[in-house]
Amino acid sequence: MLGVAPFTVAHLLLGRSAMPRYQRKDAFYAQAKEAGLRSRAAYKLEQLQKQYKFLRSGQRVVDLGAWPGGWLQVAARIVGRKGKVVGVDLKPISPLADAPHVAVLQADVSDADLIDRVRAELGAPADVVLSDLAPRLSGVRDRDQAEMRALAERAVELALHWLRPGGVLVIKVFMGADLPGLLNRIREEFSRVVTTRPEATRKGSSELYVVAFSPAAQVVRAPGKRQD
Ligand SMILES: C[S@@+](CC[C@H](N)C(=O)[O-])C[C@H]1O[C@@H](n2cnc3c(N)ncnc32)[C@H](O)[C@@H]1O
């Protein structure tokens, strides 16, 4: 066991029509606490997974911006012990209980040696790269959007180093003037790109998730066994 209580989003949504919208959003926070999840963000990944089914047993997964570890818990449960999950964050992430297949790295995604550090942990190309990276918000919209865009572009760049052919990138972005340019960049690199907004996203948030399938070409790959 991973120290993760079993959970689904389905039960959360029961009775939703009877609840005001803001209460539904708050329910994710309370539910995450009760389920032993490290963040309400875990439900966003759960909902993205329900929609697009990109995570499978035995896969290798990188989770960028992983602290405190809600997405890590979800990914670790789905890939199981035959898989591998590598979480990266500026902040130190407490290791998941009883989950030897999960590695945590304290690093800045801009670190030059991160590409090799993650490759060494994975041992082979990644099936899925997740990015829930977000800057510390200043409240100055242009500044926050520029920082978010830089993080998203770095996540795309890193994913192209790590993903196998047929792999999937899931990445958080902010809606705004920058978004079309960023989406065009992702479309240049991936065969199919969709945007979606999970139910668990907070009301008023400008965040959106991009799911990008099958990188058109990879940057020089680490030596290792192909998985496809
Ligand atoms: C929304 S939180 C992630 C929540 C996480 N997905 C979960 O489920 O618990 C965004 C994270 O991005 C991290 N972050 C922001 N800039 C970063 C950077 N340059 N390098 C690494 N992590 C960064 C922050 O420290 C923060 O923990």
The ligand as a MOL file (V3000), in Angstrom:
LIG
                    3D

  0  0  0     0  0            999 V3000
M  V30 BEGIN CTAB
M  V30 COUNTS 27 29 0 0 0
M  V30 BEGIN ATOM
M  V30 1 C 0.4650 23.9700 -7.6360 0
M  V30 2 S 1.9250 23.4510 -6.8250 0 CHG=1
M  V30 3 C 1.9670 21.7430 -7.2370 0
M  V30 4 C 0.9600 20.8810 -6.5000 0
M  V30 5 C 1.1990 19.3920 -6.7240 0
M  V30 6 N 0.9060 19.0320 -8.1100 0
M  V30 7 C 0.3670 18.5150 -5.8410 0
M  V30 8 O -0.5180 17.8300 -6.3150 0
M  V30 9 O 0.6200 18.4820 -4.6330 0 CHG=-1
M  V30 10 C 3.1650 24.1280 -7.8670 0
M  V30 11 C 4.6030 23.7950 -7.4520 0
M  V30 12 O 5.5120 24.2790 -8.4440 0
M  V30 13 C 6.7430 24.4740 -7.7760 0
M  V30 14 N 7.6780 25.2700 -8.5770 0
M  V30 15 C 7.5280 26.5570 -8.9990 0
M  V30 16 N 8.6060 26.9660 -9.6790 0
M  V30 17 C 9.4700 25.9140 -9.7160 0
M  V30 18 C 10.7600 25.7150 -10.2800 0
M  V30 19 N 11.3790 26.7050 -10.9400 0
M  V30 20 N 11.3470 24.4980 -10.1440 0
M  V30 21 C 10.7270 23.5110 -9.4450 0
M  V30 22 N 9.4950 23.6330 -8.8810 0
M  V30 23 C 8.8780 24.8270 -9.0090 0
M  V30 24 C 6.3390 25.1720 -6.4980 0
M  V30 25 O 7.3470 25.0560 -5.5140 0
M  V30 26 C 5.0360 24.4490 -6.1500 0
M  V30 27 O 5.2520 23.4670 -5.1630 0
M  V30 END ATOM
M  V30 BEGIN BOND
M  V30 1 1 1 2
M  V30 2 1 2 3
M  V30 3 1 2 10
M  V30 4 1 3 4
M  V30 5 1 4 5
M  V30 6 1 5 6
M  V30 7 1 5 7
M  V30 8 2 7 8
M  V30 9 1 7 9
M  V30 10 1 10 11
M  V30 11 1 11 12
M  V30 12 1 11 26
M  V30 13 1 12 13
M  V30 14 1 13 14
M  V30 15 1 13 24
M  V30 16 1 14 15
M  V30 17 1 14 23
M  V30 18 2 15 16
M  V30 19 1 16 17
M  V30 20 1 17 18
M  V30 21 2 17 23
M  V30 22 1 18 19
M  V30 23 2 18 20
M  V30 24 1 20 21
M  V30 25 2 21 22
M  V30 26 1 22 23
M  V30 27 1 24 25
M  V30 28 1 24 26
M  V30 29 1 26 27
M  V30 END BOND
M  V30 END CTAB
M  END
